[in-house]
């Protein structure tokens, strides 16, 4: 799926998840592991297209948070092993 994205979107995601992965690598100091980062950023990344009730919104947010956590933890494999070279 990543390879099907427009190049500009792919570059943006590589940089975003490169930063998040770098933050996660320092979680011993900053307490921001992949799960905590995902909870903070997930509501800003994807959301339901139409208004729903609080229960559905909560379920959706949890699913997106799990996806974001997976992307952070596996960013090197997903976006290329040289993700650290972006910085």
Secondary structure as the mmCIF struct_conf table of DSSP 4:
data_model
#
loop_
_struct_conf.conf_type_id
_struct_conf.id
_struct_conf.beg_label_comp_id
_struct_conf.beg_label_asym_id
_struct_conf.beg_label_seq_id
_struct_conf.end_label_comp_id
_struct_conf.end_label_asym_id
_struct_conf.end_label_seq_id
HELX_RH_3T_P HELX_RH_3T_P1 UNK A 2 UNK A 4
BEND BEND1 UNK A 5 UNK A 5
HELX_RH_AL_P HELX_RH_AL_P1 UNK A 7 UNK A 25
TURN_TY1_P TURN_TY1_P1 UNK A 26 UNK A 26
HELX_RH_AL_P HELX_RH_AL_P2 UNK A 27 UNK A 30
HELX_RH_AL_P HELX_RH_AL_P3 UNK A 34 UNK A 45
BEND BEND2 UNK A 49 UNK A 50
HELX_RH_AL_P HELX_RH_AL_P4 UNK A 54 UNK A 73
TURN_TY1_P TURN_TY1_P2 UNK A 74 UNK A 74
HELX_RH_AL_P HELX_RH_AL_P5 UNK A 75 UNK A 79
TURN_TY1_P TURN_TY1_P3 UNK A 81 UNK A 82
HELX_RH_3T_P HELX_RH_3T_P2 UNK A 83 UNK A 86
#
